Amino acid sequence: MGIDPLNLAEKALSHFREGSTDQSESVMKMPIDAYTDPDRYKRESNLIFRHLPMAAALSIELPEAGNYKAMTVLDVPILLVRGKDGKARAFLNVCRHRGAKLCPDGSGTSRVFSCPYHAWTYGHLGELVGRYGADTFGEIESEEYGLTSLDCQEQAGLIWTLLSPGKSFDVDLWLGDFKTELESLQLGDWVLHEQRELPGPGWKVAMDGYLEAYHHQIVHGRTVGKHTVGNLLVLNTFGPHQILTFARKSIGSLADIPRENWKPMDHIRLIHSCFPNLSISGILGGQCLVSQVFPGPTPETTVTRQSILAAPSVDEESVKVFSKMTLEAVRDEDYKIGADIQSSIHAGANDHFVFGKNEPAVQNYHKWISNFMESETYTWS
């Protein structure tokens, strides 16, 4: 059984009436090197993004057999494919003959995957099914030259994978009790309306912005700030994964309604944040924003994939309005501030950043980065 929205709304209402918010025990200092040092960035991004499970795609991106999605994360070329058996699989998008990339980044449907260099051909199970000029090439054991597989599991409407060949993971263990919360979103029942990629500031600068309400009224006055109460957060943590509850500006009206008559989701907004780079938000009125933040080649760059989801019954115009608002909020507001941070971070004004007690989700995120750098073990529930 997951978190009761009534309890979340009750906590949010209490904070609203008292002018308070959930808080950490103390402020937290983070050295600027955590954002700028290229060696530290290489170590952290390698472990966090290559050796821990990652939600690579939505299940609805590969709805039928033969659907595929090719993408590159931290220079690792990935090929996700749904087989005839309905199972999603992940491979390195690399031909086993001479290492050419099988297909460009993107998505589509294909019966087989043929290398553009020498036409070695692979099936949905990653098996080598054909070789151009095989009779002149010479004998090889085809079983030894299938695509290199990556561990891949599907759970809660998401396709999870590990970027390191030969390593495996347990998605149930990885998610713990957070699995129930993700399942409650029923991501497999939504319709993918639109998908786009946005260049953004560095990995940590970008993610910090997804994890607090402290800036909402100041930065998002024209978009989401119109609807939410600034500097008010109810936080639930599940190890490194988190649910952030923001109060909508109508939250105060609940004080005049008997609790048994509340419709809590009309007055709160939930952000499901799955470590290290997935944020699911805006589930209201049949619309949803899924954001995946992927580190770039340097500490100063990222690419964010935004997926706009809609319930089947929602009208097209409402989804367009929602999509436009989320684009403006992230690209023109959050990431504009993030770009300013990146442009001045080397100026010498700060030797550390400070996270306030009222930014507990940001603190939790950075604590878990440190935890994983000490140990890859993940056990929580």
C-alpha positions as CSV (number, residue, x, y, z in Angstrom):
1,M,0.0,0.0,0.0
2,G,1.4,3.4,-1.0
3,I,1.4,6.8,0.5
4,D,-2.1,8.1,1.1
5,P,-2.7,11.4,-0.8
6,L,-5.0,12.5,2.1
7,N,-2.1,12.4,4.5
8,L,0.1,14.4,2.0
9,A,-2.6,17.0,1.6
10,E,-3.0,17.2,5.4
11,K,0.7,17.8,5.9
12,A,0.8,20.4,3.1
13,L,-2.2,22.2,4.6
14,S,-0.5,22.3,8.0
15,H,2.6,23.8,6.5
16,F,0.6,26.3,4.6
17,R,-1.3,27.5,7.7
18,E,1.9,27.7,9.7
19,G,4.2,29.1,7.0
20,S,6.5,26.1,7.3
21,T,8.0,23.3,5.3
22,D,9.7,20.0,5.7
23,Q,13.3,20.5,6.7
24,S,16.6,18.7,7.2
25,E,18.4,18.9,10.5
26,S,20.9,21.4,9.4
27,V,22.3,23.2,6.4
28,M,24.7,21.3,4.1
29,K,27.8,22.6,2.4
30,M,28.9,21.2,-0.9
31,P,32.4,22.1,-2.3
32,I,32.4,23.7,-5.8
33,D,34.6,20.9,-6.9
34,A,31.6,18.6,-6.8
35,Y,30.3,20.6,-9.7
36,T,33.5,21.5,-11.6
37,D,36.3,19.0,-11.1
38,P,36.6,16.9,-14.3
39,D,38.2,13.9,-12.5
40,R,35.5,13.8,-9.9
41,Y,32.9,14.1,-12.6
42,K,34.3,11.2,-14.5
43,R,34.4,9.0,-11.4
44,E,30.9,9.9,-10.2
45,S,29.2,9.8,-13.6
46,N,30.9,6.5,-14.4
47,L,29.7,4.8,-11.2
48,I,26.3,6.5,-10.9
49,F,25.2,6.2,-14.5
50,R,27.1,3.1,-15.7
51,H,27.0,0.9,-12.7
52,L,23.6,1.6,-11.2
53,P,20.2,0.8,-12.8
54,M,18.7,3.5,-15.0
55,A,15.3,4.1,-16.4
56,A,16.2,4.2,-20.1
57,A,12.8,4.5,-21.7
58,L,9.0,4.3,-21.1
59,S,7.4,1.0,-21.9
60,I,4.9,2.9,-24.1
61,E,7.8,3.9,-26.4
62,L,8.1,0.3,-27.4
63,P,4.5,-0.9,-27.5
64,E,4.8,-3.6,-30.1
65,A,7.2,-6.3,-31.3
66,G,9.9,-4.9,-33.5
67,N,9.8,-1.5,-31.9
68,Y,13.2,-0.2,-31.0
69,K,14.9,2.9,-29.5
70,A,18.6,3.7,-30.0
71,M,20.2,6.2,-27.7
72,T,23.7,7.2,-26.5
73,V,24.4,7.8,-22.8
74,L,27.9,8.8,-21.6
75,D,29.3,7.6,-25.0
76,V,27.6,4.2,-24.5
77,P,25.4,3.4,-27.6
78,I,22.3,1.5,-26.5
79,L,19.7,-0.4,-28.5
80,L,16.4,-1.2,-26.8
81,V,14.2,-3.7,-28.7
82,R,10.8,-5.4,-28.0
83,G,10.8,-9.0,-29.2
84,K,8.0,-11.1,-30.5
85,D,7.7,-12.6,-27.0
86,G,6.7,-9.1,-25.7
87,K,9.9,-8.8,-23.7
88,A,12.1,-5.7,-23.9
89,R,15.8,-6.2,-24.3
90,A,18.9,-4.0,-24.3
91,F,22.1,-4.4,-26.3
92,L,25.1,-2.3,-27.1
93,N,24.3,-0.7,-30.5
94,V,27.5,-2.1,-32.0
95,C,28.2,-4.6,-34.7
96,R,30.3,-7.6,-33.6
97,H,32.3,-7.6,-36.8
98,R,34.2,-4.4,-36.9
99,G,32.4,-2.2,-34.3
100,A,30.2,0.0,-36.5
101,K,27.0,1.5,-35.0
102,L,24.1,-0.6,-36.2
103,C,21.6,2.3,-36.4
104,P,21.5,6.0,-35.6
105,D,20.0,7.3,-32.4
106,G,16.2,7.4,-32.7
107,S,13.3,5.1,-32.7
108,G,11.2,3.1,-35.1
109,T,10.2,-0.4,-36.1
110,S,12.5,-3.0,-37.8
111,R,12.3,-6.7,-38.5
112,V,16.1,-7.0,-38.3
113,F,19.1,-4.7,-37.7
114,S,21.7,-4.6,-40.5
115,C,25.1,-3.1,-40.1
116,P,25.7,-0.2,-42.6
117,Y,29.4,-1.3,-43.0
118,H,29.3,-5.0,-44.1
119,A,25.6,-5.9,-43.7
120,W,26.0,-8.3,-40.7
121,T,22.4,-8.7,-39.6
122,Y,20.9,-9.2,-36.2
123,G,17.4,-10.3,-34.9
124,H,15.4,-9.0,-32.0
125,L,17.1,-11.4,-29.6
126,G,20.5,-9.9,-30.5
127,E,21.4,-13.1,-32.5
128,L,23.5,-12.9,-35.6
129,V,21.1,-14.0,-38.4
130,G,23.0,-13.2,-41.5
131,R,26.3,-12.1,-43.1
132,Y,26.9,-10.6,-46.5
133,G,29.4,-12.8,-48.4
134,A,29.4,-15.4,-45.7
135,D,30.6,-18.1,-48.1
136,T,33.8,-16.1,-48.8
137,F,34.3,-14.7,-45.3
138,G,35.2,-17.9,-43.6
139,E,33.8,-20.1,-40.8
140,I,32.8,-18.5,-37.5
141,E,30.5,-19.6,-34.7
142,S,27.5,-17.4,-35.1
143,E,26.5,-17.9,-31.5
144,E,29.7,-16.2,-30.4
145,Y,28.9,-13.0,-32.4
146,G,25.5,-12.0,-31.2
147,L,25.1,-8.4,-30.0
148,T,26.5,-7.7,-26.6
149,S,23.6,-7.7,-24.2
150,L,22.9,-5.4,-21.3
151,D,20.8,-6.5,-18.3
152,C,17.3,-5.2,-18.9
153,Q,14.1,-5.4,-16.9
154,E,10.7,-3.8,-17.2
155,Q,8.8,-2.6,-14.2
156,A,6.2,0.1,-13.4
157,G,5.8,1.2,-17.0
158,L,9.6,1.8,-17.4
159,I,12.4,-0.1,-19.1
160,W,15.4,-0.3,-16.8
161,T,18.9,-1.2,-17.9
162,L,22.5,-1.2,-16.8
163,L,25.1,0.3,-19.1
164,S,27.9,-2.1,-18.0
165,P,28.0,-5.4,-20.0
166,G,28.2,-8.5,-17.9
167,K,26.7,-6.9,-14.8
168,S,23.1,-7.6,-13.5
169,F,20.7,-6.0,-11.2
170,D,17.5,-6.6,-9.3
171,V,15.0,-3.9,-10.1
172,D,12.7,-4.8,-7.2
173,L,15.7,-4.4,-4.8
174,W,16.7,-1.2,-6.6
175,L,13.3,0.4,-6.2
176,G,12.3,-1.0,-2.8
177,D,9.0,0.4,-1.5
178,F,9.3,3.1,-4.2
179,K,8.1,0.5,-6.7
180,T,4.5,0.7,-5.3
181,E,4.5,4.5,-5.7
182,L,5.7,4.3,-9.3
183,E,3.2,1.6,-10.1
184,S,0.4,3.8,-8.8
185,L,1.1,6.2,-11.7
186,Q,0.1,3.6,-14.2
187,L,2.6,4.9,-16.8
188,G,1.7,2.0,-19.2
189,D,-1.8,3.4,-19.6
190,W,-0.8,6.9,-20.9
191,V,-0.4,8.1,-24.5
192,L,2.9,9.5,-25.6
193,H,2.0,12.9,-27.0
194,E,5.4,14.5,-27.6
195,Q,9.0,13.9,-27.0
196,R,11.9,16.4,-27.2
197,E,15.5,16.9,-26.1
198,L,16.8,20.0,-24.4
199,P,20.4,21.0,-23.8
200,G,20.9,22.0,-20.2
201,P,23.4,22.9,-17.6
202,G,25.6,20.3,-15.8
203,W,24.1,17.2,-14.3
204,K,24.0,18.4,-10.7
205,V,23.0,21.9,-11.5
206,A,20.1,20.5,-13.5
207,M,19.0,17.9,-11.0
208,D,19.2,20.4,-8.0
209,G,16.4,22.4,-9.7
210,Y,14.1,19.4,-9.9
211,L,14.4,18.8,-6.2
212,E,13.1,21.9,-4.4
213,A,10.2,24.4,-4.2
214,Y,12.3,27.2,-2.8
215,H,12.7,28.8,-6.2
216,H,9.2,28.4,-7.5
217,Q,7.7,31.8,-6.9
218,I,10.8,33.6,-8.0
219,V,11.8,31.7,-11.1
220,H,8.4,30.3,-12.3
221,G,6.1,33.2,-11.8
222,R,4.8,33.0,-15.3
223,T,4.4,29.2,-15.4
224,V,4.1,26.6,-12.6
225,G,4.6,29.2,-10.0
226,K,1.2,30.5,-10.8
227,H,-0.3,27.4,-9.3
228,T,2.0,26.2,-6.5
229,V,3.0,27.7,-3.1
230,G,6.7,28.6,-3.0
231,N,9.0,27.2,-0.3
232,L,6.5,24.6,0.8
233,L,7.5,20.9,0.5
234,V,6.4,17.6,2.0
235,L,9.1,15.0,1.4
236,N,9.0,11.2,1.5
237,T,12.2,9.3,0.9
238,F,12.8,5.8,-0.2
239,G,16.6,5.5,0.0
240,P,17.8,7.7,-2.9
241,H,14.4,7.8,-4.5
242,Q,12.0,10.6,-3.4
243,I,8.4,11.9,-3.6
244,L,8.2,15.6,-3.4
245,T,4.7,17.0,-2.6
246,F,4.1,20.7,-3.5
247,A,1.0,22.5,-2.4
248,R,-1.3,24.1,-5.0
249,K,-2.5,27.6,-4.2
250,S,-5.9,26.2,-3.5
251,I,-4.6,24.2,-0.5
252,G,-6.0,26.6,2.0
253,S,-9.6,25.8,0.9
254,L,-9.3,22.4,2.5
255,A,-9.5,24.0,5.9
256,D,-13.2,24.6,5.3
257,I,-14.0,21.1,4.0
258,P,-14.5,18.0,6.1
259,R,-11.5,15.7,5.6
260,E,-13.7,12.8,4.3
261,N,-14.8,15.1,1.5
262,W,-11.4,16.1,0.3
263,K,-10.2,15.5,-3.2
264,P,-6.5,15.8,-2.3
265,M,-5.0,15.5,-5.8
266,D,-6.8,18.8,-6.7
267,H,-4.7,20.6,-4.2
268,I,-1.3,19.0,-4.3
269,R,1.3,18.2,-6.9
270,L,3.6,15.2,-6.7
271,I,7.0,14.8,-8.2
272,H,8.3,11.2,-8.3
273,S,12.1,11.5,-8.4
274,C,13.9,8.2,-9.1
275,F,17.7,8.3,-8.6
276,P,19.7,9.3,-10.5
277,N,18.0,11.2,-13.3
278,L,14.3,10.5,-13.6
279,S,11.6,13.0,-12.6
280,I,7.8,12.4,-13.2
281,S,5.6,15.4,-12.5
282,G,2.5,17.3,-13.4
283,I,0.0,14.5,-13.1
284,L,-3.1,16.6,-13.0
285,G,-6.1,16.7,-15.4
286,G,-4.8,13.7,-17.3
287,Q,-1.4,15.2,-18.3
288,C,2.1,14.2,-17.2
289,L,5.7,15.3,-17.7
290,V,8.5,12.7,-17.6
291,S,12.1,14.2,-17.6
292,Q,15.3,12.2,-18.0
293,V,18.5,14.1,-17.4
294,F,21.5,12.5,-19.1
295,P,25.1,13.8,-18.3
296,G,27.1,15.3,-21.2
297,P,30.7,14.8,-22.0
298,T,31.8,17.5,-19.5
299,P,30.6,18.6,-16.0
300,E,28.9,21.6,-17.6
301,T,26.5,19.8,-20.0
302,T,23.5,17.6,-20.1
303,V,20.7,16.6,-22.4
304,T,17.2,16.3,-21.0
305,R,14.6,14.2,-22.7
306,Q,11.1,15.5,-22.0
307,S,8.2,13.1,-22.6
308,I,4.7,14.7,-22.6
309,L,2.1,12.0,-21.7
310,A,-1.7,12.3,-21.8
311,A,-4.6,10.2,-20.7
312,P,-6.5,8.8,-23.8
313,S,-9.5,11.0,-23.0
314,V,-7.7,14.3,-22.8
315,D,-8.3,16.8,-25.6
316,E,-5.5,17.7,-27.9
317,E,-5.6,21.4,-27.1
318,S,-5.2,20.9,-23.3
319,V,-2.1,18.8,-23.9
320,K,-0.6,21.4,-26.1
321,V,-1.1,24.1,-23.4
322,F,0.5,21.8,-20.8
323,S,3.4,20.9,-23.1
324,K,4.1,24.6,-23.9
325,M,4.0,25.5,-20.2
326,T,6.4,22.7,-19.2
327,L,8.8,23.6,-22.0
328,E,8.9,27.3,-20.9
329,A,9.3,26.3,-17.2
330,V,12.3,24.1,-17.9
331,R,14.0,25.6,-20.9
332,D,13.3,29.3,-20.4
333,E,13.3,29.4,-16.6
334,D,15.1,26.6,-14.8
335,Y,17.8,26.0,-17.5
336,K,18.3,29.7,-18.1
337,I,19.2,30.1,-14.4
338,G,21.3,26.9,-14.7
339,A,23.2,28.4,-17.6
340,D,24.0,31.5,-15.6
341,I,25.3,29.3,-12.8
342,Q,27.5,27.4,-15.2
343,S,28.9,30.6,-16.7
344,S,29.9,32.0,-13.3
345,I,30.8,28.9,-11.3
346,H,34.5,29.4,-12.0
347,A,34.6,33.1,-11.1
348,G,35.8,32.4,-7.6
349,A,32.9,33.9,-5.8
350,N,32.2,30.6,-4.0
351,D,34.3,27.8,-2.8
352,H,31.2,25.9,-1.8
353,F,27.4,25.9,-2.3
354,V,25.1,25.7,0.7
355,F,21.8,23.7,0.7
356,G,19.3,25.0,3.2
357,K,17.3,23.1,5.8
358,N,14.3,23.8,3.5
359,E,16.0,21.9,0.7
360,P,15.9,18.4,2.1
361,A,15.4,16.6,-1.2
362,V,18.6,18.2,-2.6
363,Q,20.5,17.2,0.5
364,N,19.2,13.6,0.2
365,Y,20.2,13.4,-3.4
366,H,23.8,14.5,-2.8
367,K,24.1,12.3,0.3
368,W,23.2,9.3,-1.9
369,I,25.8,10.3,-4.5
370,S,28.4,10.1,-1.7
371,N,27.0,6.8,-0.4
372,F,27.2,5.2,-3.8
373,M,30.8,6.4,-4.3
374,E,31.7,4.5,-1.1
375,S,29.6,1.4,-2.0
376,E,27.5,0.2,-4.9
377,T,25.3,-1.8,-2.6
378,Y,21.7,-0.8,-2.5
379,T,19.5,-2.2,0.2
380,W,16.5,-0.1,1.5
381,S,12.8,-0.5,1.8
